Amino acid sequence: MGSTETTTKDKILIFGGTGYIGKYVVKASVSLGHKTYVYARPISEKTSLSKLQLHKEFQSLGVIIVQGELDEHEKLVTVIREVDVVISALAYPQVLDQFKIIDAIKVAGNIKRFLPSDFGCEEDRVRPLPPFDNFLEKKRRIRRAIEAAGIPYTFVSANCFGAYFVNFLLRPYDQPELILVYGSGEAKAVLNYEEDIAICTIKVANDPKTCNQVVIYRPQTNVISQLELISLWEQKTGRTFKRVHIAEEDLVKQAETLPHPENIPISILHCIFVKGETMSFRLNENDVDASKLYSDFQFSTIDQLLDIFLFDPPRPAIAAFEVLHIYFHFFLFE
């Protein structure tokens, strides 16, 4: 099917635009010709240098940055009335803060489409371990509130951030001798490049076909198991890696014993790479498959993504999953 983007570009407001996936969404919005707004926390003496640099980069691209807090209701309503589409890329701690965005959208009364902060597993069709499921339940509550309010929506199920998880699983910057494998390593997962997720998100946000639909990002070229990923990496690097398996029962035990929120990342790993939840259901006739929507857009393949890591491997992200990786190395080898 060909693209059905409107000739008049909608104005887009993005919450969480300075976060991990948010910055990709902002840049995709600009690159596709939309007047782009970012609602961000006010700059203060505590603002990190990386955030300050990102603000400057956005401004150089013509992005309009509105500084404010999510509890400033009138300010939210005012900026929402300036745009056509609202996209939230708020991180986990702020998921329920989206109720404030919903309330402001209801008052503004002009929004053509709202995309809440989903971007991961299709939360209405997976049932992971309790720590991750409790997190997804918060996202389900946001979905139900949007539906109940009658706000036009698109729910995006982008599955896994490909670059993030390839970096976490393979650690190409560190060039290790061994690679940790979670469970058997045979379960299939969907790994999509973040830039592609962002571009496709902007496209579906402006597409009449995706209004009040769940759009699932599942290109067949990006469905891969951990063992297949490691083998492909070995072919590209000419190296052989020792595979060290973390048993499923060890993952489950840690999910049960680690305190919140440290138990969430381990539950996510179990869901994606042990149980294969992103591939646990078939797409039916009512599902919208993002990989088949646009003739002018193709998702980068896993093979292409690994080429990026082969020639320019990024440093590992200092985040929850990185801490988990360090923990398991200590657990296994100390």
C-alpha positions in Angstrom: 0.0 0.0 0.0 1.2 3.5 -0.8 1.7 6.3 1.7 -1.4 8.4 2.5 0.2 11.2 4.4 -1.8 14.4 4.2 -0.5 17.2 2.0 -0.8 19.8 4.9 1.7 18.9 7.5 0.2 18.6 11.0 1.9 20.4 13.9 3.3 17.9 16.4 3.9 18.2 20.1 6.2 15.7 21.8 6.4 15.0 25.5 9.6 13.3 26.7 11.4 14.6 23.7 14.8 14.8 25.4 14.6 11.1 26.5 16.0 8.0 24.9 13.4 7.3 22.2 12.0 10.8 22.4 15.0 12.5 20.8 14.7 10.2 17.8 11.0 11.0 17.5 11.7 14.8 17.6 14.3 14.5 14.8 12.0 12.3 12.7 9.2 14.8 13.0 11.5 17.6 11.8 12.9 15.5 9.0 9.4 14.7 7.7 8.6 18.4 7.5 6.4 18.9 10.6 6.4 22.0 12.8 7.6 20.4 16.0 7.1 21.4 19.6 8.8 19.8 22.6 7.3 20.2 26.1 10.3 19.8 28.5 11.2 20.4 32.1 12.5 24.0 32.8 16.3 24.4 32.5 17.9 24.7 35.9 21.3 24.4 37.5 20.6 20.7 37.9 20.1 20.2 34.1 22.7 17.9 32.7 25.2 19.0 30.0 23.8 16.4 27.6 20.2 17.8 28.0 21.5 21.4 27.4 23.3 20.3 24.3 20.1 18.5 23.1 18.1 21.7 23.6 20.6 23.6 21.5 20.5 20.9 18.8 16.7 21.0 18.8 16.6 24.8 18.5 19.0 24.7 15.6 16.6 22.4 13.8 13.7 24.8 14.4 12.1 22.9 17.2 9.9 25.1 19.5 10.7 24.1 23.1 8.1 24.9 25.7 9.5 24.7 29.2 7.0 23.6 31.9 5.9 20.9 34.4 3.2 18.4 33.7 1.1 19.7 36.6 0.8 23.1 34.9 -2.6 22.4 33.5 -3.3 25.8 31.8 0.1 25.8 30.1 -0.5 22.3 28.8 -3.9 23.3 27.4 -2.4 26.4 25.8 0.4 24.5 24.0 -1.9 21.6 23.0 -4.2 24.1 21.3 -1.3 25.2 19.1 -0.8 21.7 17.6 -2.7 18.9 15.8 -1.0 15.8 17.1 0.4 14.9 20.5 3.0 12.1 21.0 4.2 11.1 24.4 7.6 9.4 24.9 7.7 9.8 28.7 9.8 7.3 30.5 8.6 4.7 33.1 8.5 6.9 36.2 6.1 9.3 34.4 3.7 6.9 32.8 0.8 7.8 35.0 1.5 11.5 34.5 0.0 11.0 31.1 -3.4 11.3 32.8 -2.5 15.0 33.1 -1.9 15.2 29.3 -5.2 13.4 28.7 -7.1 15.9 30.9 -5.5 18.8 29.0 -6.3 17.2 25.6 -9.9 16.9 26.7 -10.1 20.5 27.6 -8.3 21.7 24.5 -10.7 19.8 22.3 -8.7 20.1 19.0 -6.3 17.1 18.9 -6.5 14.9 15.8 -4.4 12.1 17.3 -2.7 11.2 20.6 0.0 8.6 20.8 0.7 7.6 24.4 4.1 6.3 25.5 3.9 2.7 24.5 6.7 1.8 22.0 7.5 -1.6 23.6 5.6 -4.9 23.9 2.0 -5.0 22.9 0.8 -4.7 26.5 -2.8 -5.8 25.8 -1.6 -9.2 24.5 1.4 -10.2 26.7 1.5 -11.5 30.3 5.0 -11.3 31.6 6.3 -11.8 35.2 4.6 -9.7 37.8 7.2 -6.8 38.0 6.9 -6.1 34.3 3.2 -6.8 34.1 2.5 -4.3 36.9 4.4 -1.7 34.9 2.4 -2.6 31.7 -0.8 -2.4 33.7 -0.1 1.3 34.2 0.2 1.7 30.4 -3.1 -0.3 30.0 -4.8 2.2 32.3 -3.6 5.0 30.1 -5.0 3.3 27.0 -8.4 2.6 28.6 -8.6 6.3 29.7 -7.8 7.5 26.2 -10.5 5.2 24.8 -13.1 6.3 27.4 -12.4 10.0 26.7 -13.0 9.5 23.0 -9.6 10.9 22.0 -8.5 9.8 18.6 -5.5 7.6 19.2 -2.8 5.3 17.7 -1.3 2.8 20.0 2.3 1.9 18.9 3.8 -1.5 19.6 7.4 -1.0 18.4 8.7 -4.0 20.3 12.4 -3.7 21.1 14.8 -0.8 20.6 17.2 -2.6 18.3 20.4 -0.6 18.9 19.9 -0.5 22.6 19.4 -4.3 23.0 22.1 -5.2 20.4 24.5 -3.1 22.4 23.3 -4.7 25.7 23.4 -8.3 24.4 26.6 -8.2 22.2 28.6 -5.4 23.9 30.6 -4.6 20.7 32.4 -1.6 22.2 33.9 -3.8 24.9 34.8 -6.7 22.5 34.2 -9.4 25.1 35.3 -13.0 24.9 32.0 -14.3 26.1 28.4 -13.3 25.7 25.6 -13.9 28.2 22.5 -15.7 26.8 19.2 -15.5 28.7 17.4 -18.8 28.8 18.0 -21.2 25.9 18.7 -18.3 23.5 16.2 -19.8 21.0 13.2 -17.6 21.6 12.5 -15.1 18.9 12.3 -11.3 19.5 11.7 -8.3 17.3 14.6 -5.7 17.3 13.9 -2.5 15.4 16.3 0.4 14.8 15.4 3.4 16.9 15.6 5.8 13.9 13.1 3.6 12.0 10.8 3.4 15.0 10.7 7.2 15.2 10.1 7.7 11.4 7.4 5.1 11.3 5.8 6.7 14.4 5.5 10.1 12.8 4.1 8.5 9.7 1.4 6.6 11.6 0.5 9.6 13.7 -0.6 11.4 10.5 -2.2 8.4 8.7 -6.0 8.1 8.6 -5.7 4.4 8.3 -4.1 4.1 11.7 -6.6 6.2 13.7 -8.0 4.3 16.7 -5.8 1.3 15.8 -2.9 -0.6 17.4 0.1 -0.5 15.0 2.6 -3.3 15.5 6.2 -2.9 14.2 7.1 -6.5 13.3 9.2 -6.6 10.0 10.2 -10.2 9.4 13.8 -9.2 8.7 14.1 -8.1 12.3 12.7 -11.3 14.0 15.7 -13.0 15.5 16.8 -15.2 18.5 19.8 -14.4 20.7 21.7 -17.4 19.3 21.0 -16.3 15.7 22.1 -12.8 16.6 25.4 -14.0 18.1 26.1 -16.3 15.1 25.5 -13.3 12.7 27.8 -11.2 14.8 30.5 -13.9 14.7 30.2 -14.0 10.9 30.7 -10.2 10.7 33.5 -9.9 13.1 35.3 -13.2 12.3 35.5 -14.0 16.0 34.0 -16.8 18.1 32.4 -16.1 21.4 31.8 -18.3 24.4 28.1 -18.5 25.2 27.2 -18.4 28.9 23.6 -19.2 29.6 21.6 -17.7 32.4 19.0 -20.3 33.3 15.3 -19.2 33.3 14.9 -20.3 36.9 17.6 -17.9 37.9 15.9 -15.0 36.1 12.6 -15.8 37.7 14.2 -16.1 41.2 15.9 -12.7 40.8 12.6 -11.1 39.5 11.0 -12.4 42.7 13.7 -11.3 45.1 15.1 -8.1 43.8 13.5 -4.9 45.1 11.3 -2.6 43.0 12.2 -1.2 40.5 15.4 -3.3 40.0 13.2 -6.3 39.4 11.6 -4.7 36.3 14.5 -5.0 33.8 15.1 -8.7 34.7 11.4 -9.3 34.1 11.6 -7.6 30.7 14.6 -9.8 29.7 12.6 -12.9 30.7 9.6 -11.7 28.7 11.4 -10.8 25.5 14.3 -13.2 25.3 13.2 -16.3 27.3 9.5 -16.4 26.7 9.6 -14.7 23.3 6.5 -12.6 24.1 6.9 -10.2 21.3 6.3 -13.1 18.9 3.8 -15.0 21.1 0.7 -14.0 19.1 -0.2 -13.9 15.4 -1.2 -10.8 13.7 -4.8 -11.0 12.6 -6.9 -9.1 10.0 -7.6 -6.4 12.6 -4.0 -5.7 13.3 -2.1 -3.0 11.5 1.4 -4.2 10.4 3.7 -1.2 10.2 6.1 -3.0 7.9 3.4 -3.2 5.2 2.0 0.3 5.4 4.3 2.5 3.3 5.9 1.8 0.0 8.4 4.6 0.5 9.7 3.3 3.9 11.5 0.1 4.8 12.8 -0.9 8.2 16.5 -1.3 8.5 17.4 -5.0 8.9 19.3 -6.6 11.7 22.1 -7.2 9.3 22.3 -3.5 8.5 22.1 -2.6 12.1 25.0 -4.9 12.9 27.0 -3.2 10.2 26.7 0.1 12.1 28.0 -1.6 15.3 30.8 -3.2 13.4 32.3 0.1 12.2 31.1 2.5 15.0 30.2 0.7 18.2 28.6 3.1 20.8 29.5 2.9 24.5 27.1 0.9 26.6 24.2 2.9 28.0 24.4 3.5 31.8 20.9 2.4 32.6 19.0 -0.3 34.4 19.9 -3.0 31.9 23.6 -2.1 32.1 23.5 -2.6 35.9 21.8 -5.9 35.4 24.6 -7.0 33.0 27.2 -6.2 35.7 25.2 -8.0 38.3 25.0 -11.2 36.3 28.8 -11.1 35.6 29.4 -10.9 39.3 26.8 -13.6 40.0 28.5 -16.0 37.5 32.1 -15.3 37.9 32.9 -14.0 41.4 
